[in-house]
């Protein structure tokens, strides 16, 4: 039995345990009974953070679970949740799981057509919708999803007086569930005790970067194992503050904002909205912070722009502090000892400049920060180490139900995804694909045994990522099998590394490198609107909208200079010979981008075929 801060996690012969519990429902019920009035999570209301206890957590989750059971939910039945992050999301999540149901999250940015597909594919009997906007999607497609019995709406705003026999509101479900609890006070506990490690607990739909989303079946054993592993490699203490802001439909946010907090007894703070994440981060100042590369790129970009706008003295001080931090980071990331003189210099600059910088971005109390879900530039990781943050890159995917490998504070390699976590085996297949095996590997795809058999062979998860492993067991990703570019000259090139270098620029938001079966590489580039607009204003570049901003000659020259900077560090065959700017702002609601802000490469190339043709 291995001791972990905030919980006792260990392995037994037939499965994983956290404080003696082998399923999340059992652990949740134990936590609620033990922690009682202690704060479980906070949510912002009218600008004020309001605390909610474990007692409230249990009461709401139990009412939702028993209420849905009264409406016809059976063990193994699926309930879909279509909502932004909020406390009701996790109330429903735990309430449904405790009653033996299966939870399937739907991104609130999904179109009505996508919602219809997911409801049909998951065989959902109930839909929980956040508000009028999400309800409208259901009303538009309900004739195509006859299996859905009820739609439960969380927020009544704009729907007062609305009546529909297939729609009800959360407060009405609470009434039904609490009445069911009064009638049989022991039923919820009995249902929780019936949960088994091998049962499917949740469906996590893949983001669909290479086709239709697929429902990955994550078991209770997967969840407990995932939480146990996370606590062993990156400990979380009781009462630690955390910020929830990525979609809870995604396996990474579900792990760090639901599974781990329940296991570690930490406090989750729900961001007010996607737009206020950076403000919320400063207010919460979490003990750890996990985000996707797009967020880390945005923070770096903001700091870079602010440094240029600072006073001459401020720019000088930031430059000196960063130079010292970079020298120290290079030593640390190489595993070398930092000379005493350099450490003393760094601590001076940290006190004068860098500590204030970390406070300004809301990470002054962070013991570590983590990045995952997509590749990140090694230069960006080094920058965070330079400003005094311990940034750790990890690796996992939906099908692994959590983290497969991660760099540790004292065992790390810059640019790698770290060694395999305890309990997981990883290896490189003859074709270069990364394979993984262990109790984190999912049960399979919902209603798709053929694809499951293709993805998991002889117990090994075929990740689809190409990589290598060094003599110390550190794994390195060089690209995706499906993304490898083979030039007309027969050179195999992974575009991810080149794209990450380009995204390190504060003026580049995203990039897609093109060149399969062509003589040379080119790129489609999406500029960072905020920073490029500021550049245009400072240099008196006229523009009226995003398209005209992209077309401005000075902006084209700016991006050209950034591309040339990247090319200087690449082999001739890897250099980007030409580029075009995509002059349309892409959001998570667009087809070209997933809800987790990853570009769908094939769709981008298809939609912008004319731009690509111009470069050849």
N, C-alpha and C positions, 0 to 999 in steps of 0.2 A: 504494500500500500504506500503510494507516494504522497507526501504532504504537499499541499498547494495553498498559497495564501487565500484565505476566504472559504476554502472547501477542502475536503479530503477526497482525492480522486485516485482511483486505482483500477487494477485489472483483476478479474477473477477468471476461473477456468472457462466459463461459458459467457463472458461478456465484460463490459466496462461498467464501473459504478462511480457515482458522485455521492458522497455521504450515505452510502448504502442503497442508493436508488438506481435502478437500471433503465428507467424511462423518464422523459421530461415531465409528464404529468405527475408522477410520484414525487419527483424532486420539487416541482412547483408547489404541490400541496404541503410538503414538509417545510418549505421555506415560508409559506404564508402563515403556518401555525407557529413557527419559531420566531419570525421577525415581527409579526403583528403590526403595531403602529409605526414601525420604522419606515422611512421613506423608500419607496420602490422606484418611483420615477417622478419627473416634473414635466409640466407642460405650460407654455406661455399663453396667458389670456389677458388681452388688453394691455400688453406690454409688461405684465408681471408674471414671474415664474410661480406657479402653484404646485405644491407638493401633494403626492397621492401615496397612501400607505399600502403595505402588503395586504392589509385587511380589505381595503377598497379593491385592490387587484383581484383578490379571491372572490369577493362578493360579485363583482361585475362579470368575471370570467365564468363563474358558476351559473349566474343568471342567464348568460348567453348560451352556454352549453345545454342547460336543462330546458331553456326556452326552445331552442332548435330541436331538441329531442321530442318535445311536446308537439312540434309542428311536423314531425316525421323523419328527423335525422336518425339514421341507424349507424351502427358500427361499420366502418369501412366506407361510409358515404362521404361525398366530397362537397365542401363548401368553398366557394370562391370569394375573395375579398378584393374589391376594386376601390382603393383609397390611397391618399397620401399617408405618410407616416403620422400616427397619432396614438394616444393611449388605447383608444377603442380597437385599433388594429391588433395590438397584442392581447387585449382582453378576449377578442374573438379567437385569435390564434390558440391561446391556451385553453379557453373554454371548449372549443371544438375538439382539440386533441384529447382533453380529459374525458370526453364522452365517447372516445374511440373513433371520431370522425377524422377526415383528412383535409388539411387546409391547402388551398391553392391560391396564390397571390396573382393578381393581374395589375400590370402597371397602369396608373391613372392616365398616362399619356396615350394608351392604346386607343385606336379607333373603335367605333361600334362593330365594324366587321371583324377586327381582331378579337374583340370581346366575345363575339358569337363563336368564333373558331375555338377559343380557349374553353368556353363553357361546354361546348359540344364534345371537344376532345377529352376533357377531364370528367365527363359524365356528372357535372355538378347538379345537385338538387336544390341548392340555395345560393343566392348571391347577396353579399353584403356590399352596398354601394355607399360612398362617402356623402354625396350631396346631390342637388338637383342636376348638376352637370353630368355626373356619372349615371344617375337614374335615367336621364334622357337616352343614354346609349342603350340601356336595357330595354326601354320602351320601344326603341327603334327596331330592335332585333328579336324581341321576345317570341314572335311567331316562329322563329328559326331555332329556338331553344325550348321546345315543349317540355323537356325533362325538368326544367327549373320550376320548383313549386312556389317559392316566395322570394321576393327581393326586399331586403331589410335596409332601410336608409338610416345613416348615422346622424346627419344634420338636417333638421327640418326647415332651415332658413330658405325662404322663397317657396315653400311647399305647404304653408298653412292653408287649410281648406282642401288640400289635394286628397282625393279619395280614389282608391283603386283596389279591387279585391285581391290582386296579386302582390300588392306593395304594403309594407307596414314599416313603422318607425322603431328605432332602437328602444325608446322608452317603453313602447308597448311590449317588445320582446322581453325587456327586464321584468315587467309585471308578470308575464306568463312564467318566466323562469323562477322568479322568487316565490310565486304561488306553488310551483312544483316542488321547490325546496321545503316549503312549509308542510306540504302533504307527505313528503318522504325525505326527511333531513339527512338520511344516510346514503341516498342513492348516488350522489356525486362521488362520495368516497369509494363506493363499491365500483363504480365505473372506472375510476382512476386505478384501483387495484387490479382491474382486468387488463390494463395495458401491458403489452409484451414487447420485448426488445425488437423482435423481428417484424412487428406490425409496421405498415406504412404510416408515417405521421404527417408528412407534408409532400406536396408536389412543387418542385421548383422548375419553372419553364425556362429553358435556355433562351438567351437573348436573340437567337435567330440570325447571327451574322452570316451564316452560310446556308440558310434555308428556313423552312417553317420551324417555329419553336417546338421543342420536344419536352414532355413532362417527365422530369427525373424523379423517381420515387425514392424519398429519403426516409429511412426507418428510424425508430426510436433509438436503436443501437447506434446508427450513424450519428445521430444528434448528440447522444451522451459521449460517444467516442470523440466527436469533433470538439465538444466543449472541454472534455478532459485534456485532450492534446493541447488545445489553445492555452489552458491554464498552466500546463506543465512547462511549455516553452516560453510563454510571455505572461507571467503571473499578474493577476488582477486582485487587488485587496478589497476587503469589505469596506463599503462606503465610497469607493472610488467614483468620481464623476465621469460620465461618458456622454457623448453627444450622438444622437441618432438623426441622420439626415439623408442617407442613401435609401433608395426604395427597399422596403422590407420584403419585396418579392425576390430580391437578389440574395443568394446564399451567403455572401460576405456580410451584408448588413444584418441578416437574420442571426448569424453567428455572433457578431460583436454586440448587437443590441437586444437580443432575446436570450439565446442559449447561455452565453458566458455570464451576463448579469444575474441570471437566476442561479447559476452554479456558484458564482463568486460573491453574490449578495451586494453587488455594486448598484449605483444609482444611474438611471438612464434619463437624459434630458432630451426631449423632442424638439428639434429645431422648428421655429415658427413657420418657415417656408424655405424653399430652395433659394429664394432671393436673399434671405436674411442669414444664411449659413455663417458667413464670416462675422457678422455682428454677434450671432448666438455663440460662436466659438470664443469670442473675446469675453463674453459674459460668463460662460460656463468654465472656461479654462480647464479642460479635462485632464485627467491623470494619464490618459493615453488617447490617441486619436488615429483611427484607421480610415483611409480614404483612397479613392481611385486616382490614377496619375493626373487626370484632368484637373482635379482640385489642387494637387500639389503644384502643377504647372501654373495655375491661376494665382496662387499665393506668391510664388516666385516672381511672376510677371508683375504683380502689383507692387512688390517690394522694389523691383528693378526700376519701375517707372517713378515711384516715390523718391528713390535715391537720386534720380536725375533732376527731380524738381526741388530737391533740398537746397539749402544755402551752400555756398562754397565750402565753408567749414564742415557742414554736415556731410557733403559729398566726400570730402577728404577723409573724414573720420570713418565713414562707412567703408571706403575703399581700403584704408589701412587695416581696419578690423577684419574685413573679408579676406584680404591677402594673408593675414596671420592665421585666420580660421582655416583657409584652404591648405596652408602648409601643415597645420596640425591634422586636418582631416586626412590628408594624403598619407601621413604616418599611421594614423589609427586604422584606416581602411586597408593598409598594406600589412597590418599586424605588427608594425614596428613600434618600438618604444619612443614616446615623445620626449625629446630633450627637455631638461629642466628649464633652460632659458626660454624655449618656445612655449612651454606650458605657462610660465610666469607672464609672458607677453600676452598670451591668449586670455588669461584671467583678467588682466588689466583692461584689454579691449572688450571683454565680455561685460565687465562692470560698467564701462563707459558707454558702450554702444549696443552690443548684441543682446544683453538681457532685456533692454528696453524694446528691441525689435521683436523678441519672442513674446513679450507682454503685449505688444501692439497687435500681433496676429493671434493671440489667445492660446499660445502653447508654452507659456512660462512655467506651468506646473507639470508638463508632460514628461514622464519618465522615459517614454519612447513614443515614436510615431511609426506607423506602418503603412505600406502601400501594397496594393494587390489588384487583382481582377484584369489587369492589362499590363503590357510592358512599360517600363519607365526608363528615361535616360539616365545612365550612370552619372553624368555630369550634374543632373538635378539632385540625385541622392547625395553626392559629394557636397553640394551647396548647403543642403540642410545640416549635414554634419558640421560644415564650416561655421554655421551660425549657432552651433551649440546644441543641436537636436540629434538624438540617436534615431536615425531613420533606418528601418528594417524592411527589406523587400522579401515578400513571401509569394508562394505559388499555390494555387488550387483552382478548382473549377466546380461547376454545378455538380458534375458527376462524382466528385470526391467529397461532397457534403461539407467541405471545409478546407483546411490548410494541409497540403501535402509536404511542403518544404518551406523553410524560413531561415533567414539569417538571424543570428542571435547577437545580443549586445557584445558578447565577448568571443563570438565565433562567427566570422563574417568574411565575405569576399565581395568587393565592389563589382557590380554588374551581374552577380550570380543570383539565383533564387534560393541559395542556401542548401544545406543538407536535408535529407528526409527527416520528418518529425518522428518521434518515438512511435513504434507500432506500425510504421509504414515502410514498405520496401519499394525502392525505385531503381530502374535500370534503363539502359539505352538499347533499343532494338537494333538489329542489323541495318535497317534503313534509316536509323537516326532518331526514330520516334521515342519519346519519353513514355515509359510504362510505369504503372504504380499498382501496388497490391496491398490490401489491409482492410481493417474493419470500417474505414471511412468510405470505401467504395460503395456507391449507391446500389439499390436493389435492381435497377433497370428502368427502362422507359415505359411509361404508362401505355398499356394497350399496344405495345410494339416489341414483341419478343425477337423479331428478326433483327431490328436495329440494336437491341440489347446484346444479342449474340455477336454482333459485329464489333460492338464497343468494348465488351468485356469477354476476353478469351482466355480460358484456363485460369481464371481468377485475376488476370492482369487487365487493368483499365488502360485502354489505348487513348492517350490524351489528345492526339492530333498535333502535339507540339514537337518540334524537332530540337534536339539539343545535344549536349555532351556532359560528361562528368569528369572531374579531375581526380587526382590521386587521394585527395583528402575527403572525397565524398560530396563535394559541392557541385550542384547541377547548374547548367547554363542553358538558357533557351536561345536558340538562334533564329527561330521563326515558326510559322505554322506550315504543316505539310501542304495544305491547300493553297498557301500564299506564296510558296517558293516561285521566284521568277527565273525562268531559263531563257537567257538572251539568245539572239540569233547566232551568236558565236559559241553557244553551248555552255556559258558560264551560269552556275547556280547561285542565285543571290537572294538573301532573305531581306525583304523590304523593311521589316520592323525596326531594325537597328538604325537605318538611315532616317526613317520617319521620326524616331525618338530624338535623334540629334537635331532635326529641323524644329521639332516642337519645343526644344530648349530655348529657342528664341522667344522673347516676350511679344514679338509681333506675329508669331505663327500659332494658331490655335490647333490646327490639325493638318495632316498631309497624307496623301496616298501616292506611293511610288508606283509607277507603271513601267512596263518594259518586257513583258512576257513575249517571247518569240520576236522581239524587235532588236534593232542594232544597238540601242543605247537606252538609258533610263531617263524618264521624265517624271514630273510630279504635278498632282493637283493639290493646290494649297488653299487652306481656309485661314484667313487672317484673324488675329485677335481684334475684334471690333473696338473695344475700349481703348487699347493702347495705340492702335493705328489712328483712330480718330484724334487722340491727343497729339500724336505726331503731326497729323495734318494741320491741326489748329496752331501748333507751335511754329510750323513752317509755312503757314498761310497758304495751304493747299486747298483750293475750293472744291467742295463736294456738296451734294444735296441729299444723297441717300447712300445705302451700303454699296449698291452697284457702281455708282459714280466714284465712290471712295476707292473701290477696287480698280477702277479704270484709270485713276489718276497716275500720271507718269512718275511722280515722285514716290508714290506708294509702290509701283512696280519696281522702281530702282531700289527702294528700301528692301523689299523681299529678295530681289536679285542679290544684293549684298549679303543677306543672311544665308542664302543658298550657297554662295561662293565660300562663305566661312565654313559651312558644313563640308563642302567638297574638298577643302584644303586638308581635312583629316581622313579622307577616304582614298582607297585605291582607285586608279583610273576607271576600271570597269564598274565601280560602284557609284561614281559621280553622277549627279543629276545634271543633264545637259540642257534641259529647258523646263519651264514650269508655266502653269496657268492658274490664275486665281478663280476660285468658285465664288461668284458674286451674289450668292444667295445665302442668307443666314440659316444655318441648320440647327434645329433643336431636337429634343427627344421625341417630338411629335412627328418629325419627318421620317419618311421611309428609309432614307439613307443612314439614319443614326438609331442605335439601340437606346432603350431607356437609361442604360448605364453609360451613355455618351461614347460608345465605341462605333466607329464608322463601319457600315456594311460595305466592304471593299467592292464586291462584285456589283452591287447596285449603284455605287458611286461611279464606277467605271462605265456602267451601262447608261446611266442618265447623262453623263458628261462625255459621251463618245465623241461628240463634235470637237470639244476642246482638246481631247487627246489627239484626234486626227490632225489638228493644226500643228502639233509639235513634231509630227513625223512627215 
